[in-house]
Each structure stands twice: as structure tokens, then as C-alpha cells.
Amino acid sequence: MVQHRPTTRLPLRQVEWMEHGGSVHTHGTFCPFRRASTSMDSCRGCPHFGHLEGDGAMECLREPTLSHAEAAALLAKRRICTGRDNLMSRVMLGELGAAHTVCTAASTPVSQAAARVVAAEAPGCIVIDERHHPVTFVSRTRLASSHPPWLPVAECPTEPFLVMPEDSPLDDVIARMTQEHQRVIVATDVDARATGLVTDLDVLRWVGERRRA
């Protein structure tokens, strides 16, 4: 009898970088096995990759091929056996958030940034520096009310936000949002580059879906 390995669905993410008068789009997902954002090209070359689905997700084999030492280190890092809520400790920040994140250089005109945020149905845009590190966050509402249209996005009124590594456990994320009274978190990779945007509504939506499950 053939035994089928369990699979998991990973939503596809898109990050748009607005720089030098144009936009560059990167497509991929946050991989819970690698604990990092990965491109579609990397996913297709991964032994866990199954197939793309028609609703903006991919199906991957759930069990990674790890050595005993690697598995023990991964379990320790995820803090599954610490007495904290297992699910909340295992889900990472990068697994939540908008399907389309807009990042823009400080010099981008407000009109261009606002148009891309509306088209992406994003909550706002992340203003980045030349290394793609997050500098400020401008909400969709602030973009829509900023004039004149040629005003650089860096001169718009900004919103407070937190910066956290994309592999941060969800319980740590909720704790910081609560303690610091923040509603927006920018997720970053190991090089401190912005990789995603998560709001308090994303967190509440995730909690609500798990309670209904």
C-alpha cells in the first residue's frame, strides 16, 4: 500500500519594489521549513515542492528531510516543548500578512505610490532605503490625502510600526503589538530587508480562522 506524505498549502506572496522610475515584482512564499521567504525559482527546485494551485497557493510536502541533529535544533528554535501554546509558537510572522506588499524608494511621487497601493489592495507602502531596509510606513489613507501628487512619499505623514524578523513566533508578535500598542509590523529577512507587511487585522483574522476550524 502506498503511503502518501502529508502536504501543506503555502499562499503565494508578491513584493513590489518601486525604484528608479519602475517596479520590480518578486513572487514566492514564506517557507516554514527554511524559515525564510523564498522565490518561485527556489521553490520549484525544492524536493518538498508539489504543485501550484489555481487560487494563488502552492502545495508542498509537509515533512522536511532533516538529520536528527537538524530536527532537534529546529524543534528547539520553534519552542514546541516549552509549555507555551504550541500552535502560536510554531506559526511565524512571515506566514501572515498581505498577498501583495508595496515597497518604495523615498523619492517616489505620492501619486505613483498611491496608485500601486490601491491596485495591490495593500494597507499602505513601506518606504525603504537603498539596501531595502524599512524606514517608514505610509498608510493607504495618508497616501490618498497627501497633496500635491508630485510630493515625495517620504514627506507624507507616517504611521508608527514595528520591525520584526519574518521567522518570529506569532506569540512573540502578539506580545509586542500589545505591549507597544502598535498595529503594523514590517517583516524582515536575515539581511534586514523588508519582505512583508502584517497588521493587527491580519493577526485577528488568523486567530478567528483557527477558532472556527
C-alpha positions in Angstrom: 0.0 0.0 0.0 1.4 3.4 -1.0 1.6 5.9 1.9 1.1 9.5 0.9 3.1 12.1 2.8 1.0 14.9 4.3 1.0 18.2 2.4 0.5 21.9 3.4 -0.7 24.8 1.4 1.5 27.9 1.3 0.0 31.2 0.0 1.9 32.9 -2.8 3.2 36.4 -1.9 4.3 39.2 -4.1 6.6 42.0 -3.1 6.8 45.1 -5.4 9.8 47.3 -5.3 9.3 50.8 -6.7 12.7 52.3 -7.5 14.3 54.4 -10.3 11.0 55.1 -12.0 10.0 51.5 -12.4 8.7 48.5 -10.5 10.2 45.1 -9.9 8.0 42.3 -8.7 9.2 39.2 -6.8 6.9 36.2 -6.4 7.3 33.5 -3.8 6.2 32.4 -0.4 7.3 32.2 3.2 8.7 28.7 3.7 8.2 27.3 7.2 10.8 24.6 6.5 13.5 27.2 5.6 12.1 29.7 8.0 12.5 32.4 5.3 11.0 34.0 2.2 11.8 32.1 -1.0 11.4 32.8 -4.6 9.3 30.7 -7.0 12.5 29.5 -8.7 13.9 28.3 -5.4 10.5 26.6 -4.6 10.5 24.7 -7.9 13.9 23.3 -7.2 13.0 22.2 -3.7 12.3 18.5 -3.0 9.2 19.4 -1.0 7.6 21.3 -3.8 4.3 19.7 -5.0 2.5 21.9 -7.4 0.9 25.3 -7.9 -2.8 25.7 -7.3 -5.2 27.9 -9.1 -6.1 30.1 -6.1 -2.7 31.7 -5.5 -1.1 29.0 -3.4 1.3 26.1 -3.7 1.1 22.6 -2.2 4.2 21.3 -0.6 5.2 18.1 1.3 4.9 18.9 4.9 7.7 16.8 6.4 11.2 18.2 5.6 14.1 15.9 5.1 16.3 16.7 8.1 19.0 14.9 10.0 18.3 14.1 13.7 20.6 17.0 14.8 18.9 19.5 12.4 15.4 18.3 13.5 16.4 18.7 17.2 17.7 22.2 16.5 14.6 23.2 14.6 12.3 21.9 17.4 14.3 23.8 20.0 14.2 27.0 17.9 10.4 26.7 17.4 10.0 26.2 21.2 7.4 23.5 20.7 8.2 21.9 24.1 8.4 25.0 26.3 4.9 24.9 27.8 3.8 27.8 25.6 0.9 27.4 23.2 2.3 25.0 20.6 0.5 26.4 17.6 1.2 30.0 18.4 4.9 29.2 18.9 5.2 27.3 15.7 3.4 29.8 13.4 5.8 32.5 12.2 5.2 36.2 11.2 6.1 35.5 7.6 3.1 33.1 7.3 0.7 36.0 7.8 0.1 39.3 6.1 -0.9 40.7 2.8 -0.6 38.8 -0.5 0.9 41.9 -2.1 3.4 44.2 -0.3 4.4 47.5 -1.8 7.9 48.9 -1.0 9.0 52.2 -2.4 12.0 54.5 -2.5 11.8 57.7 -0.6 11.7 59.8 -3.8 8.7 58.1 -5.4 5.9 60.6 -6.0 2.8 60.2 -3.8 0.6 59.7 -6.9 2.6 56.7 -8.1 2.8 55.1 -4.7 -0.9 55.6 -4.0 -1.8 54.1 -7.4 0.2 51.0 -6.7 -1.1 50.5 -3.2 -4.7 50.8 -4.5 -4.0 48.3 -7.3 -2.4 45.9 -4.9 -5.2 46.3 -2.3 -2.4 46.9 0.2 -2.9 48.7 3.6 -0.1 51.1 2.7 3.5 51.2 1.5 6.8 50.6 3.1 9.4 53.3 2.4 12.8 51.7 2.0 16.4 52.9 1.8 19.0 51.8 -0.9 19.5 48.5 1.0 15.8 47.7 1.0 15.7 48.3 4.8 12.4 49.7 6.1 12.5 53.4 7.0 8.9 54.5 7.4 5.4 53.2 6.7 2.7 55.3 5.0 -0.9 54.1 5.2 -3.3 54.0 2.3 -5.4 56.7 4.0 -2.3 59.0 4.3 -1.4 58.5 0.7 -4.9 59.3 -0.5 -4.9 62.6 1.5 -1.4 63.8 0.6 -1.0 66.7 -1.8 0.4 67.7 -4.2 0.7 64.5 -6.2 4.4 65.0 -7.0 5.2 65.2 -3.3 7.9 62.6 -2.5 6.4 59.8 -0.5 9.0 60.3 2.3 7.4 63.6 3.1 4.0 62.1 3.8 2.7 61.8 7.3 3.8 58.4 8.5 2.4 55.7 10.8 4.2 54.1 13.7 5.3 50.5 13.1 7.4 47.6 14.4 10.1 45.7 12.6 10.5 42.0 13.4 12.3 39.1 11.8 10.0 37.1 9.5 10.6 33.9 11.5 9.4 35.5 14.8 6.8 33.2 16.5 3.3 34.5 16.4 3.0 34.6 20.2 6.0 37.0 20.3 4.4 39.1 17.6 1.2 39.5 19.5 3.0 40.2 22.8 5.0 43.1 21.2 2.0 44.5 19.4 0.1 44.5 22.7 2.9 45.9 24.8 3.9 48.7 22.4 0.3 49.4 21.2 1.3 49.0 17.5 -0.9 48.0 14.7 1.6 47.4 11.9 4.6 45.2 11.6 7.2 45.0 8.8 8.7 41.6 8.4 12.4 41.4 7.5 14.8 38.7 6.3 18.2 37.9 7.7 19.7 40.9 5.8 17.1 43.2 7.5 15.3 43.8 4.1 11.6 44.3 4.1 9.8 41.1 3.0 6.2 41.6 4.1 3.6 43.7 5.9 1.4 42.4 8.7 -1.4 44.4 10.5 -3.4 43.7 13.6 -6.3 42.8 11.4 -4.2 40.0 9.8 -3.5 38.6 13.2 -7.1 38.8 14.3 -8.2 37.1 11.1 -5.7 34.3 11.6 -6.9 33.7 15.2 -10.6 33.8 14.1 -10.0 31.2 11.4 -8.3 28.9 13.8 -11.1 29.2 16.3 -13.7 28.3 13.6 -11.6 25.3 12.4 
